[in-house]
Amino acid sequence: MAGGDRGEVSDGNAREIGRRLIEAEALCATRGERLNRPGRRVLKALLSTNRPLKAYDLTYALGDGGRSAAPPTVYRALRLLMGVGLVHRIEILNAFVACRFAGEPHRAGFIVCETCGAAEEVQLDVLPPQIEAGPDDRLVVEVSRRCAACEAPGT
């Protein structure tokens, strides 16, 4: 993955990822979809990091034997995952993150750290009437600033 972000996954994190993958399969089933192998691998890669990943980075997550996967495979998986609400696209980065609130109806906004690249998803519960978006409208709320960890003294 880009920037050496492929670190080891702790046992606790591995269990959490496994739990989220099981929930994702159930969510897909309730929406008449099936979480196929490429979709599962893309979601697992996104769940394994707190940073948004570009589609190019995800080609390695789907690759076998040191070869990257074909970009259409990654984009099909991302389209499925976004369609069922398991993944969001962060416009300002042209990158993707796993949804923190999968299965809960919500509008998502993001705070993206200018320094470390971490992205925090926030629920946008109430919008002013003048910007209320309809079901066919696209609403994008992204704030680019330093995160709390990067703002902390000594960082």
Secondary structure, 3 states (H helix, E strand, C coil): CHHHCCCCCCHHHHHHHHHHHHHHHHHHHHCCCCCCHHHHHHHHHHHCCCCCECHHHHHHHHCECCECCCHHHHHHHHHHHHHCCCEEEECCCCEEEECCCCCCCCCEEEEEECCCCCEEEEECCCCCHHHCCCCCCCCCCEEEECCHHHHCCCC
